[in-house]
Amino acid sequence: MTEIINILIADDHQMIVDGLRSMLASHEQYQIIGEANNGQVAYEMLAANPDKYQLLLTDISMPLLSGTQLCKMVKSQFPHIQVLILSMYNNVPAVKEAVMAEADGYILKNAGKTELLQALHRITNGGTYFSQDIVPIIYNQYHKQKIQDEQLAQLSIREKEVLSLIVKECTSEEIAEKLFISKKTVDNHRQHLLEKTKCKSTVGLVKFAIKSGLE
C-alpha cells in the first residue's frame, strides 16, 4: 500500500495554490490537507499538529515570515517534515539562502507537473531535489567559496570525490558506477562524511560543501 503524504502549502498567491491542487489531484499519494497565505500562519498550523504533516511546499517570499525563515524553524523543530521551496528566483542569494535553511528541495514556479512530481518523489524518499536551473548555481557557489572549514582537511581524496557527486544529486548507485566501487563502499564513505563533518543528513553535507568551497 502506498504511503499517503500529507502536504501543507504556504503561498500568498491563490493561483499557485490552486495550480498545485490541480496538478496533484489525480495522485492520491499526495494529499493537500492545509493551506496558509503567509509564513506565520503556516508555522502556527504546523506547530499545532506537527505529526499531521509530512511535507511543506512553501513560497520563498511571503508576508510576516519568509519561506526560508519558515524552513529554518520547521527543520529545527519538526525535522521529520520535508520542505520543498517554490520560487520565481534563480539567483545566487535566494538559492544559497534556501540551502543554508536546509530545504530539501528548490524548484522554480514555472516548473511543470512532471518536474514537481519528480521533486516530490525524490524528497519523500529521503533525497533532495533542486531544479536543473538551480543546480549550476549551487555547484558554482560550491566551487567559488574559499575553504573555510577545518573539517575539510580530514576528508580523504575519495571522500571528496563522493561529496562532489552528492552535491550533484547522484544516488549511491550512480556514485558507485562513476567511481567504479561498490554501493556498500559508497555508503561507508557517506557515513564517514557525516561523522567527519558532523552533519546529520545529505542536506547538511550539501550545506557543508557550499560553506567550505570544496574544489
PEFEN-V720002 format. One record per residue. N is the residue number from 1. PSI is psi as a letter, one per 40 degrees, with the letter a starting at -180 (none if undefined). Layout:
n | psi
N | PSI
N | PSI
This chain:
n | psi
1 | h
2 | h
3 | h
4 | h
5 | h
6 | h
7 | h
8 | h
9 | h
10 | h
11 | h
12 | e
13 | h
14 | d
15 | d
16 | d
17 | d
18 | d
19 | d
20 | d
21 | d
22 | d
23 | d
24 | e
25 | d
26 | e
27 | g
28 | e
29 | d
30 | h
31 | h
32 | h
33 | e
34 | i
35 | i
36 | h
37 | e
38 | i
39 | d
40 | d
41 | d
42 | d
43 | d
44 | d
45 | d
46 | d
47 | d
48 | d
49 | g
50 | d
51 | e
52 | d
53 | i
54 | e
55 | h
56 | h
57 | h
58 | i
59 | i
60 | d
61 | h
62 | i
63 | i
64 | d
65 | h
66 | i
67 | d
68 | d
69 | d
70 | d
71 | d
72 | d
73 | d
74 | d
75 | d
76 | d
77 | d
78 | g
79 | e
80 | e
81 | h
82 | i
83 | h
84 | h
85 | h
86 | h
87 | i
88 | e
89 | h
90 | f
91 | i
92 | d
93 | d
94 | d
95 | d
96 | d
97 | d
98 | d
99 | d
100 | d
101 | e
102 | f
103 | i
104 | e
105 | i
106 | h
107 | i
108 | i
109 | e
110 | e
111 | i
112 | i
113 | d
114 | d
115 | d
116 | d
117 | d
118 | d
119 | d
120 | d
121 | d
122 | d
123 | d
124 | e
125 | f
126 | e
127 | a
128 | i
129 | h
130 | h
131 | i
132 | d
133 | e
134 | d
135 | d
136 | d
137 | d
138 | d
139 | d
140 | d
141 | d
142 | d
143 | d
144 | d
145 | i
146 | i
147 | h
148 | e
149 | h
150 | d
151 | d
152 | d
153 | e
154 | e
155 | h
156 | i
157 | d
158 | d
159 | d
160 | d
161 | d
162 | d
163 | d
164 | d
165 | d
166 | d
167 | d
168 | e
169 | f
170 | i
171 | i
172 | d
173 | d
174 | d
175 | d
176 | d
177 | d
178 | d
179 | e
180 | f
181 | i
182 | i
183 | d
184 | d
185 | d
186 | d
187 | d
188 | d
189 | d
190 | d
191 | d
192 | d
193 | d
194 | d
195 | d
196 | d
197 | e
198 | f
199 | i
200 | e
201 | i
202 | d
203 | d
204 | d
205 | d
206 | d
207 | d
208 | d
209 | d
210 | d
211 | d
212 | e
213 | f
214 | h
215 | none
